[in-house]
């Protein structure tokens, strides 16, 4: 607010109003009083309206002259409109008027506790200051309570937010782990059949959309059944697990290797021609042959059979591509294993 007090009065009560304004201003209060605020050329109505809206309290000097004026009645109406149940704006002063006369003009104002000007300017000022001080104190206490409450609410909300964020992170971690588990082969820790099929379909879709090369290879571990039958399932699983470790070491992104079935694996070479993929398959094949696979006290020289084909864009789908890779693999096995076969058809 710009002013502490707006003084509403009739022109005939100017002398008393001026003395009151001077005394209140002398106490350090900011006062809207026409003689203080109005300058030559100012709009009287606009200035009064602004003063009414920007003053914390309205001191209304009620007198017979006040009630006889339409202008002062409008000022009183404006101050009354700003009052609420808990916020009193109007501070009435009775000046040369009795309670009976007040009741005649305004029963509402007659029922309100007021200061009678007969007590003198100093006493009127002291009572006004006391009233304003009490109201200001209540307002400050209310603000303090509000601020403390808001701080408590803000702190509680912050803690709740942090807990929710922690829970959300935990849930995301659990979901990521669940996704990883559901898409990872439990024995080899490679992508399982479900995931490698999704990777194959995505690679085919990308190849179709972007007209880029795609090559895949189907791989089978030679004579793996013999290891299981001779040394048992535990040794067989250990051999398979160690072979998968070699697969991960040799096959690097963006290429993908996943477990297709028992001892069969699928390798995907995105954006790679048959010639380039063949060189990688040759290298892979030779590295597997050159690295003995150990399990406990046993050591095995492992070999693989592989079939390799390139995707025919616009001529087949992923199922037909996979069938051709399987056919190439069977040719390698039928030819005596320990080799790789490339189908160029």
Secondary structure, DSSP 8 states (H G I E B T S, - for coil): --EEEEEE--GGGHHHHHHHHHHHHHTT--EE-HHHH--TT--HHHHHHHHHHTEEEEEEEE-HHHHH-HHHHHHHHHHHHH--SS---EEEEE-S--HHHHHHH-HHHHTS--EEGGG-HHHHHHHHHHHHHHHHHHHHHHHHHHHHHHHHHHHHHHHHHHHHHHHHHHHHHHHHHHHHHHTB-TTT-SB-HHHHHHHHHHHHHHHHHHT--EEEEEEEETTHHHHHHHH-HHHHHHHHHHHHHHHHHHS-TTSEEEEEETTEEEEEEET--HHHHHHHHHHHHHHHHHS-EEETTEEE---EEEEEEE--TTT--HHHHHHHHHHHHHHHHHTTSSSEEEE--
